């Protein structure tokens, strides 16, 4: 877990000590401390959502609804209140090819029902789109600088990736994952496995193994697999609860694999399938 102790928190402690001693702190310092405290959140969470053509329109709609409903759910709001600050910062973007990422929700703080409803409504009102290719590595590389560009300070930084196929475009996924882990970022996964593998859609057997061994990483990282269309929304809610509050679901969650073991599925399987079928 990535713990951050901010300069503002140290300053605030000093201010309190100064007031006890009977010395008023200078106004600019006090304002800086208050500003830093206002920017503190429990987690900086990036939701990276697959919109490649292998996702059918029904899956895309359920995926959108799942995230919106999870953010508004009473379980999510209760988990939110249980955190040290009672706030999370979220951004939501869609991805497909290595050069195709679109931010739907810029960084927003969720600290209660009103802000949760606003984010959920914005997710739902955005038109659904689809695009070609699948670049999980592109999504990770796009996500990493977003943490440095936001004004919030979280105890953890998490990239949450959902998708229904392996990386088949852009850089290899292992390198992207390892770069993120070196920055103290945790990656969690939501492999979508509701359809039988198909030649036309680049699906593979054991996508959950691929995500466990090639995509996720970092302290406490996990996979929540979706193998039943009817469980789609429940799985998304479970994943968000884990990311916000470390809640323990009853089933369906796989912790990070031991990285000293060989992957059970080749981390280049998507690139190989693409090359074998289309030769480019």
C-alpha positions in Angstrom: 0.0 0.0 0.0 1.3 3.5 -0.9 1.2 5.7 2.1 1.8 9.5 1.7 2.5 11.9 4.5 1.9 15.4 3.2 3.9 18.5 4.1 0.6 20.2 4.9 -0.3 17.7 7.6 3.1 18.4 9.2 2.5 22.1 9.1 -1.0 21.7 10.5 0.4 19.7 13.5 2.9 22.5 14.0 0.1 25.1 13.9 -1.8 23.3 16.6 1.2 23.1 18.8 1.9 26.8 18.2 -1.7 27.7 19.2 -1.4 25.7 22.4 1.8 27.7 23.3 -0.2 30.9 22.8 1.4 31.9 19.5 -0.9 32.5 16.5 0.3 31.0 13.2 0.9 33.3 10.2 -2.3 33.4 8.1 -0.6 32.3 4.8 0.8 29.2 6.5 -2.5 28.4 8.1 -4.3 28.8 4.7 -1.7 26.5 3.0 -2.3 23.8 5.6 -6.1 24.1 5.3 -5.8 23.9 1.5 -3.6 20.8 1.7 -6.0 19.2 4.2 -8.9 19.8 1.8 -7.1 18.0 -1.0 -6.5 14.8 1.1 -8.5 11.7 0.0 -8.4 8.1 0.9 -7.6 6.9 -2.6 -6.9 8.3 -6.0 -8.8 5.9 -8.3 -8.6 5.7 -12.0 -11.4 3.6 -13.7 -10.1 2.5 -17.1 -12.9 0.9 -19.1 -12.6 -1.2 -22.3 -14.7 -0.1 -25.3 -13.1 -2.3 -28.0 -15.3 -3.9 -30.6 -15.1 -7.2 -28.8 -17.5 -5.7 -26.3 -21.0 -5.9 -27.6 -23.4 -3.0 -27.1 -25.3 -4.8 -24.3 -22.1 -5.4 -22.4 -21.1 -1.8 -22.8 -24.4 -0.6 -21.5 -24.3 -3.0 -18.5 -20.8 -1.9 -17.8 -21.8 1.8 -17.7 -24.8 1.1 -15.5 -22.7 -1.1 -13.2 -20.2 1.7 -12.5 -22.9 4.3 -12.1 -25.0 2.2 -9.7 -22.0 1.0 -7.7 -20.9 4.6 -7.1 -24.5 5.5 -5.9 -25.0 2.4 -3.8 -25.4 2.6 -0.1 -22.6 0.0 0.4 -20.2 2.3 -1.5 -21.3 5.4 0.5 -21.0 3.5 3.8 -17.5 2.4 2.8 -16.6 5.9 1.9 -17.6 7.3 5.3 -15.5 4.6 7.0 -12.3 5.9 5.5 -9.8 8.3 7.2 -11.0 11.3 5.2 -14.4 10.1 3.9 -13.4 11.1 0.4 -12.1 9.5 -2.8 -10.9 11.1 -6.0 -12.1 9.4 -9.2 -11.5 9.8 -12.9 -13.1 7.5 -15.5 -11.8 7.0 -19.0 -12.5 4.6 -21.9 -9.8 2.9 -23.9 -9.3 0.7 -27.0 -6.1 1.0 -29.2 -2.8 2.3 -27.8 -3.6 5.8 -29.1 -7.3 5.7 -28.2 -8.2 6.9 -24.7 -11.1 9.3 -23.9 -11.7 10.8 -20.5 -15.4 10.7 -19.6 -15.1 12.0 -16.0 -12.2 14.3 -15.2 -10.9 14.1 -11.6 -13.8 14.5 -9.1 -14.0 14.1 -5.4 -16.8 11.9 -4.1 -17.6 12.6 -0.5 -21.3 11.7 -0.1 -24.6 11.1 -2.0 -24.7 14.4 -3.9 -21.3 14.1 -5.4 -21.8 10.4 -6.1 -25.0 11.0 -7.9 -23.4 13.8 -10.0 -20.6 11.5 -11.1 -23.0 8.6 -11.8 -25.3 10.8 -13.8 -22.4 12.1 -15.9 -21.3 8.5 -16.7 -24.8 7.5 -17.8 -25.5 10.5 -20.0 -22.3 10.1 -22.1 -23.0 8.4 -25.5 -21.7 4.8 -25.7 -18.9 4.3 -28.3 -16.9 1.4 -29.6 -13.4 1.4 -31.2 -10.8 -1.0 -32.7 -8.0 -3.0 -31.0 -7.2 -3.7 -27.4 -4.3 -2.0 -25.7 -4.2 -2.6 -21.9 -0.6 -1.2 -22.0 -1.8 1.9 -23.7 -4.4 2.4 -20.9 -1.8 2.0 -18.2 0.6 4.4 -19.8 -2.2 6.9 -20.3 -3.4 6.5 -16.7 0.0 7.0 -14.9 0.5 10.7 -15.6 -3.1 11.5 -14.6 -2.1 10.9 -10.9 0.6 13.7 -11.2 -1.9 16.1 -12.9 -4.6 16.0 -10.2 -4.6 18.2 -7.1 -5.4 15.4 -4.6 -3.2 13.5 -2.2 -4.3 9.9 -1.6 -3.1 7.2 0.7 -3.2 4.9 -2.3 -3.1 5.3 -6.1 -5.0 2.7 -8.0 -5.7 1.9 -11.6 -8.8 -0.2 -12.1 -8.8 -1.9 -15.5 -11.8 -3.7 -17.0 -11.7 -5.6 -20.3 -12.7 -8.7 -22.2 -9.5 -9.6 -24.0 -5.7 -9.6 -23.9 -3.4 -6.9 -25.1 -3.0 -7.0 -28.9 -1.8 -3.5 -29.7 0.9 -1.1 -28.5 3.7 -2.0 -26.1 3.7 -5.4 -24.2 1.5 -5.2 -21.1 4.2 -6.5 -18.7 6.4 -3.6 -19.2 3.6 -1.1 -18.7 2.5 -2.9 -15.5 6.0 -3.0 -14.1 6.5 0.8 -14.8 3.3 1.5 -12.8 4.3 -0.7 -9.9 7.7 1.1 -9.7 5.8 4.3 -9.2 3.9 2.9 -6.2 0.7 2.5 -8.2 -1.6 -0.6 -7.7 -3.4 -2.2 -10.6 -6.6 -4.2 -10.2 -8.5 -6.1 -12.8 -12.0 -6.9 -13.9 -11.7 -9.5 -16.7 -15.1 -9.9 -18.5 -15.7 -13.5 -19.5 -19.4 -13.7 -20.2 -19.0 -15.0 -23.8 -17.5 -18.2 -25.2 -14.1 -17.5 -26.8 -14.5 -16.5 -30.5 -12.2 -16.4 -33.4 -13.7 -13.1 -34.6 -13.4 -11.3 -31.2 -9.9 -12.2 -30.1 -11.3 -13.8 -26.9 -9.1 -16.3 -25.0 -9.6 -19.1 -22.5 -8.6 -18.2 -19.0 -8.6 -14.4 -19.3 -8.7 -14.3 -15.5 -5.3 -16.1 -15.4 -4.0 -13.6 -18.0 -5.1 -10.7 -15.8 -3.7 -12.2 -12.6 -0.3 -13.0 -14.1 0.2 -10.2 -16.7 -1.9 -7.2 -15.8 -2.5 -6.6 -12.1 0.1 -5.9 -9.4 1.1 -4.0 -6.3 0.2 -4.5 -2.6 -3.3 -5.9 -2.1 -4.0 -6.0 -5.8 -6.8 -8.4 -7.0 -9.0 -9.7 -9.8 -12.7 -9.8 -9.8 -13.8 -12.0 -12.7 -17.2 -11.7 -14.4 -18.3 -15.0 -15.9 -22.1 -14.5 -15.6 -23.8 -11.5 -17.4 -26.3 -11.3 -14.5 -23.5 -10.8 -12.0 -21.9 -7.9 -14.0 -23.1 -5.1 -11.8 -22.5 -7.0 -8.6 -18.9 -7.6 -9.6 -18.3 -3.9 -10.3 -19.7 -3.0 -6.9 -17.6 -5.6 -5.2 -14.5 -4.2 -6.9 -15.2 -0.6 -5.9 -15.8 -1.6 -2.3 -12.5 -3.4 -2.1 -10.7 -0.4 -3.7 -12.3 2.2 -1.4 -12.5 0.4 1.9 -10.7 -2.9 1.6 -14.0 -4.8 2.2 -13.9 -8.5 2.0 -16.4 -10.1 -0.4 -17.6 -13.7 -0.1 -16.3 -15.0 -3.4 -15.0 -14.2 -6.8 -11.9 -12.3 -5.8 -8.4 -13.5 -6.6 -5.4 -11.8 -4.9 -2.3 -10.9 -6.9 -0.3 -13.8 -8.2 3.2 -14.5 -7.0 5.4 -12.7 -9.5 8.3 -15.1 -9.3 6.2 -17.7 -11.0 5.9 -18.2 -14.8 2.6 -16.8 -16.2 0.1 -19.6 -16.8 -1.0 -17.7 -20.0 1.6 -16.1 -22.2 1.6 -12.3 -21.7 2.0 -11.9 -25.4 -0.9 -14.2 -26.4 -3.0 -11.3 -27.8 -0.1 -10.1 -30.0 0.5 -13.6 -31.2 -3.1 -14.3 -32.1 -3.3 -11.0 -34.0 -0.1 -11.7 -35.9 -1.2 -15.2 -36.8 -4.6 -14.1 -38.1 -3.8 -10.8 -39.8 0.0 -10.8 -40.1 0.5 -7.3 -38.8 
